[in-house]
């Protein structure tokens, strides 16, 4: 069970990811059931050497915050608390939406892990 953090009436959660053996903890991912994919801030991932490569495909994502160009990369592990997915694809972009966040935890992770959001208890659990 993970405690959700409520800030500005939005829900945030920390995640941990592993890329080529390097582990990075990233705070403040927005829990977003309206986002199809998980997105992490490029500047945070650069800390462990996850940088764009010339052969990366670029994608356009659109949402309430506008349009953003991102690239995708598979990470070794992507974890929320004790729940982890291996070989998980994340989108990587600027994540500049006008308030402090380091990414979006999207439906790709939430659905595959059977996430249950309890707003009364402010928790995220997994079935």
WOKA-V718697 format. One line per field, one symbol per residue. phi: phi as a letter, one per 20 degrees, with the letter a starting at -180 (. if undefined). psi: psi as a letter, one per 20 degrees, with the letter a starting at -180 (. if undefined). burial: + if it has 24 or more other ideal C-beta (glycine too) atoms within 12 Angstrom, else -. A space follows every 50 residues. Layout:
# WOKA-V718697
phi: ???
psi: ???
burial: ???
This chain:
# WOKA-V718697
phi: .deedeblmcdcbeccccclnedcecemefecfedfceccfgfffffdne cfdgeffecddcagfodbeccdbedfbcccmeecdeleedecbflddnbf bdqceefgfgffemfcedffelcccce
psi: pppqpppkkqpqqqrpqpolipppporlpponijphrppqphhghhhjjn qqqhjpqqqpqqahibqqprrqqpqgqpqocipqpqlppqqpahlnjjqo qjapoahgggghikqooohgilqorp.
burial: -+-+------+++++++++----+-+-+++++--+-++++++-++--+-+ ----------+------+-++++-++++++--+-+--++++++++-+--- ++++++-+++--+-+-+------+---
